[in-house]
Structures are given as structure tokens and as C-alpha cells.
């Protein structure tokens, strides 16, 4: 069980969210959902939301929230009425709980295996009722990482989008997908019925959104990290150049997520759409794995071979394959190497080592494509 975010109400009570694999995670009588929903061959987690008193002596309310696969709460916030908003990622394609009239009640990812959509949900302060809940995403993998509310009760969500058709709105700063992963910033009404504004933010490589905050004027600050040498910067910004494999970014947008930023701050220039170019000149069309699911005992290891196939039948020799383990999974497994170039057959071998009992989601990424491997660790 992993805690990812925490906030306080006006009485000093503590709300926490994250991911619960435990079938006996503590819930309270009358809570919205007191039963763990995961049921996919032992893999998966539910979102949890729990409320404790300020002295951490009593569990005042606690609930599960999720469907039959992997669901993880990443960020939560309270409105002025004490309602709880939470966002994160869901792989529950058929049964993550949504509500009538919500912006999007259908799962969007078409990724074969373990796709992810963003979710945004609203519960009452006592965690007894699901007041509103929606999916948010496109056909690729999309992740919600941070959430904040403005003074009108509108909900801002940000994270990263792997979908070329992630929902954007007319007049937004950037309505075109730029490659790899883009940061997204979206604004919904407090009832989660309408998408008021939504934009991409990124360059031609991958960009990852992690946190956002609003100032007293409602302007939006976002941060994360980027691989893009052409990530949008502004002329008078502190630093306009990419130096490492990844650099931190900090960006500021107006409250409507449009192209202009309140004076005297400069205006973000449009991003040229540049297709990522693999080292070999062969564009990756598919990633396949030697294992579709993996079960290991603690202390054991297994080799997994990753094969890249070019879109035109070419061999992506030298193209880098990167790995990413979900936050909860980092305690359960390790992978070596973390990044490696494919050989002259378009292949690379990774060693997966089991460290601790539980489930982990390992993602292999290359040239904007990715493939996921669910690993279950037993004692």
C-alpha cells in the first residue's frame, strides 16, 4: 500500500490518497466502498482515500475507489465545502466507477495489454458518497499526477499524455500532440461534467508533468521534467537550454490555458512539430516482450528480451529502449540496465530482480512506443 498525496481540511484533519493492494486495507463503516475491487489474477490495486484526525490517533473515514485492475490515486484537494477531489491513473477499462452526466464515462485507451486513462473523482468529506467521477484521456496511455481547485471551484488536472488525440479545447495554448509524451493541463467544472479548457505542453521528445499550483490570480504553474530540446521556453526566462538527458521545467499559463500569459510575463511561442528521429533512421512500429506476465519469488531474477520492429520492416539497430517502474513497484522489483540501445537484431535483454512481495508495473519505452509488463512478486 502506497501513499502518494496528502492535504488538510480547515479543522486540521488529514486526507491521504494512494494505491492499496491489500484486500484488508482499513475502511470505515458507511464508507463509499469497503471492498477491494481488484480481481485480475492477483494483480492490481485500488485507489484509497482515508481521513485521520490531526493527531493521527483515529481513522475517521476510509474508502476504496476503483475497478478490477490497477487504479492509483496521485493527488487530492478539498473545496471550500469540504468535498474531496482526487486524480490519478486507472487501468480498469470496464468498471472504474463513473457517474451519470460526467464529462466522460467511457475508458479511452486502446493500448493492448495494460492501458491507462486519467480519472478525476469527487467524494463528500465523510467519504460516504461518490458525487462525481469521470475518465479523461485518449487512445494512448495518459497519467494524472496533480490536481488543484480555483476560487470558483473549477478543477485543474495535469500529468502526461501519450495520446495523439488527448482532449484539448479550441483556443488552448497547444492543441497538437508533439511526440513521445506531452504534458497536459486540463480544467473541468466542479461537477466534472464539462471540459472547460485543455492543452498540451511539450516538445518533440517526451515531457512529464508532475505538479501544478494556482496563484491568487488563477494563473497556473506546472513542473515536471523534459527530454525535449525544443520544450517551449520564453525569451526572458531564467534558462532556455536543455543540458541533461532530462531537465526540470517550470512553466506558467493563464487561467484559460490559452496562448497568452498575463502581462508582464512573455507569451509562449508556438512549438514546431518535429517527429522524433531514431538513431538508426528506422522508426519503431511495435515493441514485443518475451514475457507477457511475470511471477517471481523474492530474491530471484529473470531475463526479459525486448524486440523492436520497424514500421517499414527495418531493424531499429541502436535505438534506445528505456524502462520505467511505477512508484509502488520500485520497492518490489529492480531492472538492469535501465536504458540500453537495441542490437543489430532490434533486441535488448533486461534483468528483472524481485525484491519484495507485491505487484509492479514495468514499462518499456522506445521512440514514442511502449509496452507494459505486470510483475507479481511472491515470498
Protein Blocks (a to p, Z undefined) as FASTA:
>chain_A
ZZfbdcddfkopacdddddfbfkbccdehiablcdfbfgehiacddddddddfkopacfb
dcddddfbdcddfbdcddfkopacdddddfbfklpccdehiablcdfbfcehjacddddd
dddfkopacfbdcddddfbdcddfbdcddfkopacdddddfbfkbccdehiablcdfbhj
adddddddfkopacfbdcddddfbdcddfbdcddfkopacdddddfbfkbccdfkbmblc
dfbfbdcddddddfkopabdcdfbdcdddddddddddfkopacfbdcdfbfbdcddehia
cddddddddfkopacehiacdddddfklmmmpccddfbdcddfkopacdddddfbgcddd
ddddeehiacdddddddZZ
